[in-house]
Amino acid sequence: MRAIAVFVLTLSLSAAAQEPGVVTIYAAGEWTKATVAKAILGTVKGDAPSIANLFDGKEKLAYITPGRYLSIQLAPGIHTLTASREFDHPDGKAPVELSVEQGVHYFYRMRTSRKMTPLGQKLTGRLDPVTCKEARDEAASHKPIATDRVEKSKRAALVDTASFPACK
């Protein structure tokens, strides 16, 4: 009987060790025709609408647009997250090193910063860590990302949420 209890405890501990962390990333700004037109013309003041590809290292996670969020499970360990304007690779200009701990929920605001150059505007994606409360205040009305915007190999890691995650 004691051997069974030890086996069950060991099994429980090894299952807990595999529990992933969760990262929620939301795209700041609004997705309206007027905002997009201003961004294309370079007349948006401040940040441009947040449109970017999200990467974990060199692996693409998803394509996210304003008014949307992504909640995804990541294995414990070091992850390098980027919001890239490039479609097939991270741009590496503003990586976020995240040490994911099991069972912990992380929140990031995705922004697209603008820099005017002689050739026009240069858009760069970036991720800012925020508290759960900040994320809820800014993105409570955001919609979950459409599944087809998430890489097929990453869809199983999506956290199924119909509304923006609550704070614990």
ZABA-488923 format. One record per residue (C-alpha): residue number from 0; residue in three letters; x negated, y, z negated. Coordinates in nm, 3 decimals. Layout:
N
(node NUM,'ala',(X,Y,Z))
...
END
This chain:
168
(node 0,'met',(0.000,0.000,0.000))
(node 1,'arg',(-0.286,0.233,-0.091))
(node 2,'ala',(-0.458,0.163,0.244))
(node 3,'ile',(-0.140,0.262,0.427))
(node 4,'ala',(-0.121,0.590,0.233))
(node 5,'val',(-0.485,0.671,0.315))
(node 6,'phe',(-0.424,0.587,0.684))
(node 7,'val',(-0.113,0.811,0.698))
(node 8,'leu',(-0.299,1.096,0.524))
(node 9,'thr',(-0.593,1.060,0.763))
(node 10,'leu',(-0.357,1.057,1.060))
(node 11,'ser',(-0.179,1.369,0.928))
(node 12,'leu',(-0.508,1.554,0.878))
(node 13,'ser',(-0.636,1.468,1.225))
(node 14,'ala',(-0.305,1.583,1.380))
(node 15,'ala',(-0.327,1.912,1.187))
(node 16,'ala',(-0.684,1.961,1.309))
(node 17,'gln',(-0.555,1.956,1.666))
(node 18,'glu',(-0.291,2.228,1.610))
(node 19,'pro',(-0.349,2.510,1.859))
(node 20,'gly',(-0.337,2.881,1.800))
(node 21,'val',(-0.090,3.097,1.992))
(node 22,'val',(-0.171,3.411,2.187))
(node 23,'thr',(0.103,3.650,2.297))
(node 24,'ile',(0.002,3.905,2.558))
(node 25,'tyr',(0.247,4.169,2.676))
(node 26,'ala',(0.217,4.413,2.963))
(node 27,'ala',(0.253,4.773,2.851))
(node 28,'gly',(0.462,5.018,3.050))
(node 29,'glu',(0.770,4.994,3.262))
(node 30,'trp',(0.828,4.837,3.599))
(node 31,'thr',(1.027,5.090,3.799))
(node 32,'lys',(1.006,5.202,4.159))
(node 33,'ala',(0.914,5.554,4.046))
(node 34,'thr',(0.630,5.432,3.821))
(node 35,'val',(0.490,5.205,4.091))
(node 36,'ala',(0.508,5.481,4.354))
(node 37,'lys',(0.326,5.722,4.122))
(node 38,'ala',(0.060,5.458,4.054))
(node 39,'ile',(0.006,5.399,4.426))
(node 40,'leu',(-0.020,5.773,4.490))
(node 41,'gly',(-0.252,5.819,4.194))
(node 42,'thr',(-0.023,6.067,4.017))
(node 43,'val',(0.044,5.867,3.701))
(node 44,'lys',(-0.088,6.043,3.394))
(node 45,'gly',(-0.277,5.814,3.156))
(node 46,'asp',(-0.257,5.441,3.206))
(node 47,'ala',(-0.121,5.290,3.526))
(node 48,'pro',(0.152,5.022,3.515))
(node 49,'ser',(0.000,4.707,3.369))
(node 50,'ile',(-0.029,4.454,3.649))
(node 51,'ala',(-0.307,4.200,3.618))
(node 52,'asn',(-0.417,3.840,3.627))
(node 53,'leu',(-0.498,3.694,3.287))
(node 54,'phe',(-0.801,3.469,3.256))
(node 55,'asp',(-0.947,3.251,2.983))
(node 56,'gly',(-1.310,3.235,3.086))
(node 57,'lys',(-1.301,3.155,3.459))
(node 58,'glu',(-0.964,2.980,3.437))
(node 59,'lys',(-0.667,3.181,3.553))
(node 60,'leu',(-0.374,3.169,3.312))
(node 61,'ala',(-0.108,3.388,3.473))
(node 62,'tyr',(-0.010,3.698,3.668))
(node 63,'ile',(0.174,3.943,3.445))
(node 64,'thr',(0.368,4.260,3.522))
(node 65,'pro',(0.512,4.543,3.308))
(node 66,'gly',(0.802,4.452,3.081))
(node 67,'arg',(0.690,4.088,3.053))
(node 68,'tyr',(0.505,3.883,2.795))
(node 69,'leu',(0.326,3.550,2.783))
(node 70,'ser',(0.300,3.327,2.474))
(node 71,'ile',(0.058,3.043,2.526))
(node 72,'gln',(-0.113,2.784,2.307))
(node 73,'leu',(-0.492,2.781,2.307))
(node 74,'ala',(-0.716,2.520,2.148))
(node 75,'pro',(-0.912,2.630,1.842))
(node 76,'gly',(-1.252,2.773,1.934))
(node 77,'ile',(-1.402,3.064,2.125))
(node 78,'his',(-1.208,3.201,2.421))
(node 79,'thr',(-1.300,3.490,2.650))
(node 80,'leu',(-0.983,3.663,2.768))
(node 81,'thr',(-0.969,3.918,3.046))
(node 82,'ala',(-0.699,4.111,3.228))
(node 83,'ser',(-0.833,4.135,3.580))
(node 84,'arg',(-0.713,4.330,3.881))
(node 85,'glu',(-0.891,4.067,4.091))
(node 86,'phe',(-0.668,3.781,4.204))
(node 87,'asp',(-0.910,3.489,4.199))
(node 88,'his',(-1.166,3.568,3.929))
(node 89,'pro',(-1.206,3.771,3.609))
(node 90,'asp',(-1.369,4.110,3.659))
(node 91,'gly',(-1.565,4.078,3.335))
(node 92,'lys',(-1.560,4.451,3.258))
(node 93,'ala',(-1.348,4.433,2.944))
(node 94,'pro',(-1.359,4.077,2.808))
(node 95,'val',(-1.214,4.000,2.468))
(node 96,'glu',(-1.392,3.732,2.267))
(node 97,'leu',(-1.135,3.557,2.052))
(node 98,'ser',(-1.210,3.288,1.798))
(node 99,'val',(-0.880,3.100,1.794))
(node 100,'glu',(-0.795,2.935,1.464))
(node 101,'gln',(-0.540,2.658,1.436))
(node 102,'gly',(-0.189,2.775,1.360))
(node 103,'val',(-0.271,3.147,1.390))
(node 104,'his',(-0.069,3.377,1.620))
(node 105,'tyr',(-0.259,3.658,1.798))
(node 106,'phe',(-0.108,3.957,1.980))
(node 107,'tyr',(-0.259,4.163,2.263))
(node 108,'arg',(-0.133,4.464,2.458))
(node 109,'met',(-0.240,4.454,2.822))
(node 110,'arg',(-0.309,4.791,2.980))
(node 111,'thr',(-0.441,4.906,3.312))
(node 112,'ser',(-0.668,5.208,3.282))
(node 113,'arg',(-0.727,5.444,3.571))
(node 114,'lys',(-1.045,5.619,3.670))
(node 115,'met',(-1.051,5.860,3.961))
(node 116,'thr',(-1.348,5.821,4.197))
(node 117,'pro',(-1.438,6.001,4.520))
(node 118,'leu',(-1.282,5.705,4.705))
(node 119,'gly',(-0.956,5.709,4.508))
(node 120,'gln',(-0.851,5.548,4.186))
(node 121,'lys',(-1.022,5.252,4.022))
(node 122,'leu',(-0.789,5.035,3.813))
(node 123,'thr',(-0.926,4.817,3.535))
(node 124,'gly',(-0.727,4.577,3.318))
(node 125,'arg',(-0.793,4.560,2.948))
(node 126,'leu',(-0.657,4.380,2.641))
(node 127,'asp',(-0.615,4.558,2.308))
(node 128,'pro',(-0.559,4.356,1.989))
(node 129,'val',(-0.249,4.470,1.801))
(node 130,'thr',(-0.067,4.362,1.488))
(node 131,'cys',(0.254,4.165,1.518))
(node 132,'lys',(0.449,4.469,1.398))
(node 133,'glu',(0.292,4.693,1.666))
(node 134,'ala',(0.368,4.432,1.931))
(node 135,'arg',(0.731,4.399,1.815))
(node 136,'asp',(0.775,4.778,1.806))
(node 137,'glu',(0.638,4.815,2.161))
(node 138,'ala',(0.763,4.500,2.332))
(node 139,'ala',(1.071,4.364,2.154))
(node 140,'ser',(1.281,4.421,2.468))
(node 141,'his',(1.025,4.262,2.704))
(node 142,'lys',(1.125,3.947,2.892))
(node 143,'pro',(0.924,3.624,2.899))
(node 144,'ile',(0.701,3.574,3.200))
(node 145,'ala',(0.856,3.377,3.486))
(node 146,'thr',(0.718,3.023,3.488))
(node 147,'asp',(0.609,3.052,3.851))
(node 148,'arg',(0.373,3.335,3.747))
(node 149,'val',(0.182,3.092,3.522))
(node 150,'glu',(-0.079,2.861,3.673))
(node 151,'lys',(0.064,2.509,3.712))
(node 152,'ser',(-0.212,2.357,3.500))
(node 153,'lys',(-0.128,2.595,3.212))
(node 154,'arg',(0.252,2.567,3.207))
(node 155,'ala',(0.255,2.284,2.951))
(node 156,'ala',(0.082,2.519,2.704))
(node 157,'leu',(0.355,2.785,2.729))
(node 158,'val',(0.542,2.855,2.408))
(node 159,'asp',(0.912,2.840,2.485))
(node 160,'thr',(1.053,3.169,2.360))
(node 161,'ala',(1.369,3.332,2.493))
(node 162,'ser',(1.286,3.652,2.307))
(node 163,'phe',(0.970,3.823,2.189))
(node 164,'pro',(0.809,3.624,1.902))
(node 165,'ala',(0.900,3.725,1.548))
(node 166,'cys',(0.643,3.815,1.283))
(node 167,'lys',(0.579,3.571,1.000))
END
